[in-house]
């Protein structure tokens, strides 16, 4: 069973439009280095409104994840 703080944190991530890289990594179970690599390779679009922190749009992350489908129907 997950601790209450962890469940609340994950719930908060699901209501955000943009996630920081570490938040996206935690929420989707993807390594931070993989996300940074996807940004570098222009697989994912990153936003830097404060010229410091990368923000990723949840819908774009989910679309990117869907490109890795392993099941062919």
SEBA-980824 format. One record per residue: residue number from 1; residue in one letter; z, y, x of N, C-alpha, C, O in turn. Coordinates in nm, 4 decimals. Example, Ala and Ser with C-alpha at 12.3 -4.5 7.8 and 13.67 -1.06 7.14 Angstrom:
2
NODE   num   residuo         nz         ny         nx        caz        cay        cax         cz         cy         cx         oz         oy         ox
NODE     1         A     0.7800    -0.5690     1.3190     0.7800    -0.4500     1.2300     0.7800    -0.3300     1.3200     0.8465    -0.3319     1.4236
NODE     2         S     0.7080    -0.2250     1.2850     0.7140    -0.1060     1.3670     0.7870     0.0030     1.2900     0.8039     0.1138     1.3409
This chain:
73
NODE   num   residuo         nz         ny         nx        caz        cay        cax         cz         cy         cx         oz         oy         ox
NODE     1         X     0.0000    -0.1183     0.0847     0.0000     0.0000     0.0000     0.0000     0.1243     0.0890     0.0744     0.1315     0.1868
NODE     2         X    -0.0839     0.2218     0.0544    -0.0950     0.3438     0.1339     0.0214     0.4371     0.1053     0.0694     0.4445    -0.0079
NODE     3         X     0.0674     0.5093     0.2093     0.1716     0.6100     0.1872     0.1196     0.7211     0.0953     0.0003     0.7511     0.0935
NODE     4         X     0.2102     0.7805     0.0203     0.1743     0.8840    -0.0767     0.1028     1.0001    -0.0100     0.0046     1.0501    -0.0647
NODE     5         X     0.1487     1.0447     0.1066     0.0845     1.1570     0.1764    -0.0607     1.1265     0.2074    -0.1470     1.2132     0.1943
NODE     6         X    -0.0883     1.0014     0.2490    -0.2256     0.9631     0.2825    -0.3132     0.9633     0.1569    -0.4273     1.0090     0.1618
NODE     7         X    -0.2625     0.9138     0.0469    -0.3384     0.9111    -0.0785    -0.3672     1.0529    -0.1255    -0.4784     1.0809    -0.1705
NODE     8         X    -0.2701     1.1428    -0.1162    -0.2899     1.2821    -0.1563    -0.3945     1.3478    -0.0680    -0.4797     1.4216    -0.1176
NODE     9         X    -0.3892     1.3220     0.0639    -0.4850     1.3804     0.1582    -0.6259     1.3340     0.1238    -0.7184     1.4152     0.1195
NODE    10         X    -0.6436     1.2037     0.0990    -0.7755     1.1502     0.0673    -0.8253     1.2082    -0.0644    -0.9438     1.2394    -0.0769
NODE    11         X    -0.7381     1.2230    -0.1615    -0.7758     1.2833    -0.2889    -0.8221     1.4269    -0.2675    -0.9202     1.4697    -0.3285
NODE    12         X    -0.7536     1.5012    -0.1825    -0.7944     1.6386    -0.1531    -0.9324     1.6424    -0.0882    -1.0114     1.7322    -0.1176
NODE    13         X    -0.9627     1.5474    -0.0013    -1.0938     1.5429     0.0622    -1.2024     1.5223    -0.0425    -1.3110     1.5793    -0.0316
NODE    14         X    -1.1740     1.4422    -0.1427    -1.2767     1.4105    -0.2431    -1.3087     1.5283    -0.3338    -1.4096     1.5259    -0.4043
NODE    15         X    -1.2251     1.6308    -0.3334    -1.2513     1.7482    -0.4174    -1.3163     1.8620    -0.3392    -1.3573     1.9620    -0.3980
NODE    16         X    -1.3261     1.8476    -0.2071    -1.3858     1.9522    -0.1240    -1.5373     1.9384    -0.1203    -1.5903     1.8274    -0.1239
NODE    17         X    -1.6060     2.0503    -0.1131    -1.7517     2.0501    -0.0964    -1.7879     2.0277     0.0501    -1.8835     1.9562     0.0804
NODE    18         X    -1.7121     2.0883     0.1406    -1.7339     2.0753     0.2845    -1.6130     2.0099     0.3485    -1.4992     2.0328     0.3076
NODE    19         X    -1.6393     1.9276     0.4501    -1.5325     1.8625     0.5259    -1.5489     1.8936     0.6738    -1.6607     1.9045     0.7240
NODE    20         X    -1.4375     1.9078     0.7425    -1.4415     1.9167     0.8882    -1.4763     1.7781     0.9403    -1.4607     1.6788     0.8692
NODE    21         X    -1.5232     1.7714     1.0636    -1.5663     1.6431     1.1197    -1.4530     1.5412     1.1160    -1.4759     1.4262     1.0787
NODE    22         X    -1.3331     1.5798     1.1533    -1.2233     1.4830     1.1541    -1.1867     1.4392     1.0123    -1.1443     1.3253     0.9925
NODE    23         X    -1.2021     1.5264     0.9146    -1.1761     1.4904     0.7754    -1.2813     1.3916     0.7256    -1.2486     1.2932     0.6593
NODE    24         X    -1.4079     1.4185     0.7581    -1.5163     1.3289     0.7175    -1.4996     1.1916     0.7819    -1.5209     1.0889     0.7175
NODE    25         X    -1.4615     1.1908     0.9091    -1.4404     1.0642     0.9793    -1.3311     0.9828     0.9113    -1.3456     0.8621     0.8917
NODE    26         X    -1.2231     1.0483     0.8761    -1.1114     0.9797     0.8112    -1.1499     0.9335     0.6705    -1.1212     0.8200     0.6324
NODE    27         X    -1.2132     1.0193     0.5952    -1.2459     0.9897     0.4556    -1.3489     0.8773     0.4439    -1.3342     0.7884     0.3601
NODE    28         X    -1.4531     0.8807     0.5275    -1.5609     0.7829     0.5180    -1.5454     0.6647     0.6140    -1.6229     0.5693     0.6072
NODE    29         X    -1.4470     0.6702     0.7023    -1.4256     0.5609     0.7962    -1.5328     0.5541     0.9040    -1.5688     0.4459     0.9502
NODE    30         X    -1.5831     0.6697     0.9434    -1.6864     0.6802     1.0471    -1.6235     0.7481     1.1680    -1.5431     0.8401     1.1527
NODE    31         X    -1.6590     0.7040     1.2867    -1.6042     0.7650     1.4070    -1.6486     0.9100     1.4245    -1.7614     0.9462     1.3910
NODE    32         X    -1.5591     0.9914     1.4770    -1.5942     1.1322     1.5018    -1.7117     1.1441     1.5964    -1.7993     1.2284     1.5769
NODE    33         X    -1.7144     1.0599     1.6995    -1.8258     1.0656     1.7950    -1.9585     1.0331     1.7270    -2.0614     1.0910     1.7616
NODE    34         X    -1.9572     0.9415     1.6311    -2.0801     0.9072     1.5581    -2.1274     1.0276     1.4770    -2.2471     1.0555     1.4709
NODE    35         X    -2.0334     1.0988     1.4147    -2.0695     1.2176     1.3372    -2.1222     1.3278     1.4283    -2.2228     1.3912     1.3964
NODE    36         X    -2.0558     1.3515     1.5409    -2.1051     1.4521     1.6351    -2.2430     1.4134     1.6892    -2.3286     1.4996     1.7089
NODE    37         X    -2.2642     1.2838     1.7130    -2.3951     1.2375     1.7584    -2.5034     1.2624     1.6532    -2.6154     1.3009     1.6866
NODE    38         X    -2.4693     1.2403     1.5264    -2.5646     1.2645     1.4178    -2.5979     1.4131     1.4072    -2.7111     1.4497     1.3757
NODE    39         X    -2.4996     1.4980     1.4335    -2.5241     1.6431     1.4334    -2.6163     1.6784     1.5494    -2.7132     1.7524     1.5321
NODE    40         X    -2.5861     1.6254     1.6674    -2.6664     1.6549     1.7866    -2.8106     1.6080     1.7694    -2.9039     1.6760     1.8121
NODE    41         X    -2.8289     1.4900     1.7057    -2.9626     1.4333     1.6853    -3.0315     1.4874     1.5606    -3.1393     1.4419     1.5224
NODE    42         X    -2.9668     1.5857     1.4980    -3.0205     1.6512     1.3780    -3.0384     1.5551     1.2606    -3.1244     1.5753     1.1748
NODE    43         X    -2.9554     1.4500     1.2581    -2.9527     1.3592     1.1436    -2.8663     1.4191     1.0331    -2.8895     1.3950     0.9146
NODE    44         X    -2.7674     1.4968     1.0730    -2.6773     1.5654     0.9803    -2.6812     1.7143     1.0086    -2.6826     1.7572     1.1240
NODE    45         X    -2.6828     1.7915     0.9027    -2.6787     1.9362     0.9180    -2.5324     1.9798     0.9215    -2.4528     1.9399     0.8365
NODE    46         X    -2.4983     2.0608     1.0192    -2.3621     2.1118     1.0320    -2.3618     2.2627     1.0127    -2.4566     2.3321     1.0496
NODE    47         X    -2.2561     2.3105     0.9557    -2.2389     2.4531     0.9307    -2.1212     2.5014     1.0152    -2.0188     2.4337     1.0238
NODE    48         X    -2.1359     2.6185     1.0776    -2.0297     2.6765     1.1619    -2.0043     2.8208     1.1176    -2.0443     2.9143     1.1870
NODE    49         X    -1.9393     2.8396     1.0049    -1.9208     2.9757     0.9543    -1.8338     3.0626     1.0445    -1.8512     3.1844     1.0487
NODE    50         X    -1.7412     3.0015     1.1160    -1.6547     3.0803     1.2041    -1.6941     3.0651     1.3513    -1.6200     3.1055     1.4409
NODE    51         X    -1.8133     3.0056     1.3750    -1.8676     2.9823     1.5100    -1.7791     2.8921     1.5946    -1.7903     2.8917     1.7172
NODE    52         X    -1.6912     2.8155     1.5305    -1.6014     2.7284     1.6040    -1.5976     2.5879     1.5437    -1.6212     2.4896     1.6139
NODE    53         X    -1.5686     2.5784     1.4170    -1.5475     2.4505     1.3500    -1.6734     2.4053     1.2769    -1.7311     2.4804     1.1983
NODE    54         X    -1.7149     2.2824     1.3034    -1.8267     2.2258     1.2293    -1.7798     2.1853     1.0903    -1.6740     2.1242     1.0747
NODE    55         X    -1.8595     2.2198     0.9894    -1.8356     2.1752     0.8530    -1.9554     2.0938     0.8091    -2.0699     2.1285     0.8381
NODE    56         X    -1.9277     1.9850     0.7387    -2.0326     1.8978     0.6879    -2.0233     1.8936     0.5366    -1.9141     1.8840     0.4806
NODE    57         X    -2.1366     1.9007     0.4714    -2.1411     1.8964     0.3263    -2.1277     1.7503     0.2812    -2.2008     1.6633     0.3286
NODE    58         X    -2.0344     1.7244     0.1898    -2.0085     1.5872     0.1450    -2.1344     1.5186     0.0934    -2.1589     1.4024     0.1256
NODE    59         X    -2.2144     1.5891     0.0138    -2.3347     1.5270    -0.0427    -2.4349     1.4893     0.0669    -2.5052     1.3890     0.0550
NODE    60         X    -2.4412     1.5694     0.1727    -2.5322     1.5399     0.2836    -2.4820     1.4217     0.3664    -2.5618     1.3415     0.4150
NODE    61         X    -2.3503     1.4109     0.3826    -2.2929     1.2954     0.4535    -2.3246     1.1680     0.3761    -2.3661     1.0677     0.4341
NODE    62         X    -2.3045     1.1730     0.2444    -2.3284     1.0547     0.1612    -2.4759     1.0147     0.1624    -2.5073     0.8957     0.1653
NODE    63         X    -2.5662     1.1120     0.1602    -2.7095     1.0822     0.1686    -2.7425     1.0192     0.3035    -2.8224     0.9259     0.3107
NODE    64         X    -2.6815     1.0696     0.4100    -2.7028     1.0153     0.5440    -2.6519     0.8717     0.5511    -2.7191     0.7853     0.6075
NODE    65         X    -2.5349     0.8452     0.4952    -2.4786     0.7094     0.4945    -2.5728     0.6142     0.4209    -2.5918     0.5001     0.4629
NODE    66         X    -2.6314     0.6614     0.3114    -2.7205     0.5753     0.2320    -2.8469     0.5357     0.3075    -2.9125     0.4387     0.2698
NODE    67         X    -2.8822     0.6077     0.4123    -2.9997     0.5710     0.4910    -2.9757     0.4455     0.5737    -3.0702     0.3895     0.6294
NODE    68         X    -2.8508     0.4003     0.5826    -2.8157     0.2828     0.6613    -2.7967     0.1587     0.5749    -2.7262     0.0661     0.6148
NODE    69         X    -2.8576     0.1557     0.4593    -2.8468     0.0417     0.3680    -2.8959    -0.0855     0.4375    -2.9995    -0.0850     0.5038
NODE    70         X    -2.8209    -0.1934     0.4215    -2.8588    -0.3202     0.4825    -2.9139    -0.4178     0.3801    -2.9731    -0.5190     0.4177
NODE    71         X    -2.8961    -0.3905     0.2535    -2.9448    -0.4796     0.1473    -3.0792    -0.4308     0.0962    -3.0962    -0.3136     0.0627
NODE    72         X    -3.1719    -0.5211     0.0910    -3.3042    -0.4922     0.0362    -3.3202    -0.5726    -0.0912    -3.3153    -0.6956    -0.0876
NODE    73         X    -3.3391    -0.5058    -0.2034    -3.3561    -0.5770    -0.3310    -3.5005    -0.5799    -0.3706    -3.5348    -0.6353    -0.4750
